[in-house]
Amino acid sequence: MTLVADFDYRLPEERIAQVPVEPRDAARLLVDRGPGRDPDHRGVRDLPTLLDPGDVLVVNETRVMPARLRATKSTGGEVEVLLLEREPDGTWQALVRPGRRVRPGTVVVAGDIAVEVGDDVGDGVRRVRLRLVGGASTPASELAALESYGEVPLPPYIRATLDDPERYQTVFARLPGSVAAPTAGLHLTDRVLDGCRERGIRVEVIDLHVGLGTFRPIATDRVEDHIMHSEHYRVASDVLAACRAARIHGSKVVAVGTTVARALEAAATGPLEGRTELFIQGDHRFAAVDRLLTNFHMPRSSLLVLVDSFIGARWRRAYDVALDTGYRFLSFGDCCLLDRSWGRAR
């Protein structure tokens, strides 16, 4: 039994980054050097020199949807609708605030988008349907309408206004479907990626649609009782083959972010595409990932549990050093490069 309280630590509010650094690759990078050794302090722009020729660097090319709608009721009341995921029947799962004041059947409007709010389907999620003025509602037309009338949702702990919404997208974002960014990838630039390729490091892409559950703290007392949120992922067969070949030849697979780690681990032991509820914890046997580039995560979160599964209790020393030396935390913060080959310190 593992207690969620074991994954708590004190995170001062002033250490939560409110704006991203410029340029992207100016973010600080704390490099894991194994048990008994303090981590090294580098920068994201140094990443090509920290990896070896033959390694495979894998990024998540998902794109954050402008999924937040600021709508109004016929009475003039303001309603916020956060679209989470489109269902095969054309409805959406969504969060509606203030939910108690919006009865099933209520229609709210944001620009040319009318949202019919349906029933609660559990965990505070509502079923809604979009109706577009002057056109049919299809996946493509709805995404186009969201580009006009929606906003990119930021995590609740970011209170500053983001001047450029593209700053919450990775430079390789291509496939809309996420409600949150794969934040480790926010640090990478074309310069860093080109530097990796020039060094003989292969850069590959996967797709995992990041859901809102990524940021939610674990609500149970025991880690084992937590039910992981389900997310859609896709890993091309040639990407998985490249990862396997690299490991066979002694090179390493480097996952950029926990979303990539989940997708690769799901594909390594299951289908290449589908939905995954994989909860990486404890003595998870990693079948695909050797190194992890990741941000500093929220206390008591499933992401921190994943980090513990990857390097063990060594994460506490890394986080202590990061807090003591001024690293910035969470989505717009700095990041760390963790190496599983050192083993899991307990």
Order of alpha helices (4+ residues) and beta strands (2+ residues): beta-beta-alpha-beta-beta-beta-beta-beta-beta-beta-beta-alpha-beta-alpha-beta-beta-alpha-beta-alpha-beta-beta-alpha-alpha-beta
